[in-house]
Amino acid sequence: MAVVAGLVCCAAVGVGFYGNSETSDGVYQLIYSLDNANHTLSGIDRLVSGTTEKLKVDLEQHLARLSEIFATRGDYIQTLRFMQQMASNIIVQLSGVPVWREVTAQLTELAGQTGQVEYYRWLACLLLFILDLVICLLACLGLARRSRCLLASMLCCGLLALLLSWTSLAADAAAAVGTSDFCVAPDTFILNITESQLSTEVTRYYLYCSQSMSSPFQQALTIFQRSLTTMQIQVAGLLQFAVPLFPTAEKDLLRIQLLLNSSESSLHQLTAMLDCRGLHKDYLDALTGVCYDGLEGLLYLGLFSLLAALAFSTMICAGPRAWKHLTTRDRDYDDIDDDDPFNPQARRIAAHNPPRGQLHSFCSYSSGLGSQTSLQPPAQTVSNAPVSEYMNQAMLFGGNPRYENMPLIGRGSPPPTYSPSMRATYMSVADAHLRHYGSELPA
């Protein structure tokens, strides 16, 4: 059962790795989309502020110097005033473009926090995967070696991993539920949080970006283009008719023409950035990363946590049974005599310890009869008689054909049955020792 739990835990780790990669891909896609949108909105703010500053400061300076030069010509002064009116009209139209400074600050903060949270989440999941694999290896190694130390370590670590698995499951479930609530109606959520910063028309334009919807900036951009064209025509006329009469005005007129050309280039860039297709694509990419890859990864992480929790619960339930089984086997081995050659523990001890010297006595006596070393064994007699004669002698002396002529000392077997002649020899030696000890006793 523990091995099956280990296999389930390993499979769960594989599922977790897949879910972790899916979640990371979704989060990084979200961060990439936020960075792109942030870059676009920041570019819009830079173009608007740069164009406004040029028209307010640089153009005003050139028009003021030209007014001094054309002071004697009323028609030229009227042309300069008309150009100033067109510049003011452009500035008014640019002021209607939303300022994305607060939005970009929020997007930058959101991208930074998301990246930081994703880093620690990825690191925590990776450490949890490694911990689960180590515990599975400990469980398999403990069962293979029948080690109670490894089994106890596995049980302690399994309790910790079980707690972490349930905690991870709760966190993944909460994140999945919150993400699912957002993905059900993301447009409504964004409309609500941007209501105080942007107009509903602008937000809907970027969220839906359909061909049937007109751009809320179309009128401002059109007026911008017409005003620039009119100002370029007026500058070209002054260069043609006023420069021959006022040569000193050529430098300022050329500067104004260059400024208008750069403003036209900014207009084209601003038109491309304000178009909904770029920001809408970033929005869809962010939703894909969160609601598809990210949510799928969270579900796989939740499945990993559930499988890991079940596997560790099975390990913890099977651990006491394995412990009891190992303890029972050790108790059974302790009941067996250490000198028994069939005892597995005796075999293991004999494999590590060198064998002792063979006994030199044929039989042992109690301490009252003396030590074994005081008894010298008689010379061993080896019978060379045929087998039939040996069997006949055995039948004559005891009627038992299982008598043996020599003792089986040092063979690790039970005491043998000896022939009557050998038994008489042992009895005579024993009687001599008894008489010796009896003579030494006091009267």
Secondary structure, DSSP 4 states (H G I P E B T S, - for coil): -HHHHHHHHHHHHHHHHHHHHHHHHHHHHHHHHHHHHHHHHHHHHHHHHHHHHIIIIIHHHHHHHHHHHTTT-HHHHHHHHHHHHHHHHHHHHHHTSPP-HHHHHHHHHHHHHHHHHHHHHHHHHHHHHHHHHHHHHHHHHHHHHT-HHHHHHHHHHHHHHHHHHHHHHHHHHHHHHHHHHHHHSHHHHHHHHTTTTS-HHHHHHHHH--TTSPPTTHHHHHHHHHHHHHHHHHHHHHHHHTTTT-GGGHHHHHHHHHHHHHHHHHHHHHHHHHSHHHHHHHHHHHHHIIIIIIHHHHHHHHHHHHHHHHHHHHHHHHHHHHHHHHHHHHHHHHTS-TT-TT-HHHHHHHHHSPPPPPP--SS---GGG--GGGPPPPPP------HHHHHHHHHHHTS-TT-BSS--TTS-SPPPPBPHHHHHHHHHHHHHHHHHHHHHS--
